[in-house]
Amino acid sequence: MKKVYLSGPMSSLERAEYRARFAKAEILLRERGYQVVNPAKFLICRWPLLYLLIGYHLTLLYDLWRLSRCNYIYMLPDWKESVGARIESFYAWNNGIYRLSESESRAINLKMAKWIARREKGEVPAPTHVLTPERK
């Protein structure tokens, strides 16, 4: 199965905003037949107190371990503004984890950009759930 890791800014965004962006990207990738590893769903992101106890560096190590078990990485829009996403990108490049093809990334990025713009205008609520293959 094609397993893809989502990478993008989290620390610089409000919790609800980064969770919404990652959920939307997950939906778009699942529609294309990928199994998605969404770091916004990791236990550490769901329990902010756990993040405070463990800290940024151990959290990043855990993210890299999860990334190491994937075939691909998808970089969300504005990923270059995130130190963690740049580290994940560098790790993927050095360990033979491929980025999604330019055409595939471009198609998803276009949909993501339109969705983010509409969300910022207040036209679109955040996704409340992600469809799993069993629910389709």
C-alpha positions in Angstrom: 0.0 0.0 0.0 1.1 3.6 -0.7 1.7 5.1 2.8 2.1 8.9 2.9 3.2 11.1 5.9 1.7 14.6 6.1 4.1 17.4 6.9 3.4 21.0 7.5 3.3 23.9 10.0 1.7 23.2 13.3 3.4 25.2 16.0 2.8 28.5 14.3 -1.0 27.9 13.8 -3.9 27.6 16.2 -4.7 24.0 17.2 -8.0 24.0 15.4 -6.5 25.5 12.3 -3.6 23.0 11.8 -6.0 20.1 12.7 -8.4 21.3 10.0 -5.6 21.7 7.4 -4.2 18.3 8.1 -7.7 16.7 8.1 -8.4 18.2 4.7 -5.1 17.0 3.2 -5.9 13.5 4.7 -9.2 13.4 2.9 -7.7 14.5 -0.4 -5.0 11.9 -0.2 -7.3 9.1 0.9 -9.5 9.9 -2.2 -6.4 9.2 -4.3 -5.8 5.8 -2.6 -3.1 6.6 -0.1 -2.9 5.3 3.5 -2.3 8.5 5.4 -0.1 9.1 8.5 -1.5 12.3 10.0 0.7 13.7 12.8 -2.1 16.0 13.9 -3.9 12.8 15.1 -0.9 11.6 17.2 -1.7 11.3 20.9 0.7 14.1 21.7 -1.3 16.5 19.6 -4.6 15.5 21.1 -3.2 16.0 24.7 -1.4 19.3 24.9 -0.2 18.6 28.4 1.6 15.5 27.2 3.5 17.8 24.7 4.5 20.1 27.5 5.8 17.1 29.5 7.7 15.5 26.6 8.9 18.6 24.8 9.5 19.5 21.2 12.7 17.5 20.5 11.3 14.1 21.7 8.1 14.9 19.8 10.1 15.5 16.6 12.0 12.3 17.1 8.7 10.4 17.4 7.5 12.1 14.2 10.6 11.1 12.3 10.2 7.5 13.5 6.7 7.5 12.1 7.9 9.1 8.9 10.5 6.4 8.5 7.8 3.8 8.1 6.2 5.6 5.1 6.9 5.4 1.4 6.0 9.1 0.6 5.8 12.5 2.2 3.3 15.2 1.3 4.3 18.7 2.2 1.4 20.9 3.0 1.3 24.5 1.7 3.6 26.9 3.7 5.7 24.0 4.9 8.9 26.0 4.4 7.8 28.3 7.2 8.0 25.4 9.7 11.3 24.2 11.1 9.9 20.8 12.0 8.5 20.3 8.4 11.9 21.3 7.0 13.6 18.7 9.2 11.0 16.1 8.1 11.6 17.0 4.5 15.4 16.7 4.9 15.0 13.4 6.7 12.8 12.0 4.0 15.2 13.1 1.3 18.2 11.5 3.0 16.4 8.2 3.7 14.8 7.6 0.3 11.3 8.6 1.2 9.8 10.2 -1.9 7.8 13.3 -2.1 4.6 12.9 -4.0 5.0 13.6 -7.7 4.9 17.3 -8.7 1.7 16.8 -10.7 0.0 15.0 -7.8 1.2 17.5 -5.3 0.2 20.4 -7.5 -3.4 19.1 -7.9 -3.8 18.6 -4.1 -2.1 21.9 -3.3 -4.5 23.7 -5.7 -7.5 22.2 -3.9 -5.9 22.9 -0.5 -5.2 26.6 -1.4 -8.8 27.1 -2.5 -10.1 25.4 0.6 -7.8 27.5 2.9 -8.9 30.7 1.2 -12.6 29.8 1.5 -12.0 28.8 5.2 -10.3 32.1 6.0 -13.3 33.9 4.6 -15.6 31.9 6.8 -17.3 30.0 4.0 -16.2 26.5 5.0 -16.3 24.9 8.4 -13.5 22.6 9.4 -13.9 18.9 8.6 -15.5 17.2 11.5 -14.3 13.7 10.6 -12.2 11.8 8.1 -13.7 9.1 6.0 -11.9 5.8 6.4 -12.0 3.2 3.6 -14.6 1.2 5.6 -17.0 4.1 5.8 -16.9 5.1 2.1 
